[in-house]
Amino acid sequence: MASRHQSTPSPDRHTPGQLQRRLGVLDSTAIGLGSMLGAGVFVVFAPAAALAGPLLAAAVALAGVIAYCNAVASAQLAAQYPSSGGTYVYGRKRLGEWPGFIAGWGFVTGKTASCAAMALTFGHYVAPEFATPLAVAAVVVLTGVNLLGITRTALLTRILLAVVLATLAFVAAASILGPHPASDGAAAGAAAAGGWGVLPAAGLMFFAFAGYARIATLGEEVKDPTRTIPRAILAALAAAFVIYLGMALLLQWHLPAEQLAGSTAPLLDAVSSSQLSAGAPFVQAGAAAACLGALLALITGVGRTAMAMARERDLPSPLARVGGAHTVPFLAELAVAAAVIVLLLTTNVLTVVGFSSFGVLIYYSVTNAAAFTLSARPWHAPRWLNVLGFLGCLILAVTLPPASVLGMAAVLAVGVAGRFLVLRRRLRRRKADA
């Protein structure tokens, strides 16, 4: 009996250097949905409408289809490899070190820029004249929340998500009440141009759908990952798709086409021009909460991917350290926060949505390629779905605005060149030691 007691592990025990499994389906779904809504619903409709014209809903639908393919692939891989790092880990396991590195580098760099964009958007909604100081303060505070442990992160994400959903319900009510402008010839004529604009618009909308990646990157902290991760990913994606499609249709019904395409705050404009205009401050507060929720989950996901890359020495090895009272990758979290603050102080990051979309689409092309190699497959994950997701990601990536494509391609090239030089130096040292 004594030996049996000694061999039974305590549920609270964990391997040193490893994270603890504390997240269930509800918390994981909230983190994913909070990331998607915060990252997109207050940001991406206007630039997508400018590209797609009256076919905005078609762009949302196309982005949703590609996101579904990616979500199925992510769920398959995350259930089999339930460790932090997401597609960086999957790519290394299924395809080799280089595809994994490209996925991880694209995610870390693109999402670091997204962190800065979310922080600055928060600042502009709260007090435009103090946007940058408020953005820096938000990064500092939310990094502190992350350092308190993943359960605190999940709790705050659920609170912020509740505020955002209430805000969106209010915006929907204002849009339904109207007034509704009559369609005109200019809007109808935009359909021809909008047909070709659906692809880049879908690429931008994909930025909004990409939040479910946060669930996969937290795989090492999820209870019963084989069951929890697929359910959380698909539940978060389904909820986000319904919300985005509904908001796209309502905004186009309520706002004139030119106003929607040129707006910097379309949801606020929808309320300000409605019978519920007195509720505009409520929308501003909801937008601020959305940005905070997205920023919180983004910092968490980027930090875990950086930790996973550091474990394999694709980033500086100190970033892999896990410690403190709440067993978090504290050095990776602090490094991400420092990089975001540098961007906030030196760069205008309101135009990085396309940049981030390109990096994330490359990331998910690797996801689909890795999932294609799996032999054990559930009925809802046929191989042709991986092929569709892979091709869809590449098509949306190359049809994004040229500045986004060239910018992110240059960043990826710098990462590849840097890793190549590091590997050559390590090889020379081994030969010299031999």
Buried (B, 14 or more C-beta within 10 A) or exposed (E): EEEEEEEEEEEEEBEEEEBBBBBBBEBBBBBBBBBBBBBBBBBBBBBBBBBBBBBBBBBBBBBBBBBBBBBBBBBBBBBBBBBBBBBBBBBBBBBEEBBBBBBBBBBBBBBBBBBBBBBBBBBBBBEEEEBBEBBBBBBEEBBEBBBBBBBBBBBBBBBBBBBBBEBBEBBBBBBEEEEBBEEEEEBEEBEEEBBBBBBBBBBBBBBBBBBBBBBBBBBBBBBEBEEBBBBBBBBBBBBBBEBBBBBBBBBBBBBBBBBBBBBEBBBBBBBBBBEBEEBBEBBBBBBBBBBBBBBBBBBBBBBBBBBBBBBBEBBEEEBBBBEEEBBBBBBBBBBBBEBBBEBBEEEEBBBBBBBBBBBBBBBBBBBBBBBBEBEEBEEEBEEEBBBBBBBBBBBBBBBBBEEBBEBBBEBBEEBBEEBEEEBEEEEEEEEEEE
